[in-house]
Amino acid sequence: MTRAARPGPDHPLVEHWDDERDIGNGIIVTLLPGHFFYDDCGVMGFDTVADARNAVRGVAGRARKPARALRRPRL
């Protein structure tokens, strides 16, 4: 029996969701340009659907938070 993840999350930040577990790899998630899992990494592999979905939710949560304004140090 071949495992197949539901189609990638219907999330606006996901550009591509590729389930390669049947060939011994993982689930490869590619985010839209300008969105990153960490640093400047917009592509990441996961072992489970739950891990992939949780990571995408984390990216979405960071994208929703307003950026903090940089404060000038008091002199």
Secondary structure by P-SEA (a helix, b strand, c coil): ccccccccccccccccccccccccccbbbbccccccccccccccccccaaaaaaaaaaaaaaaaccccccccccc
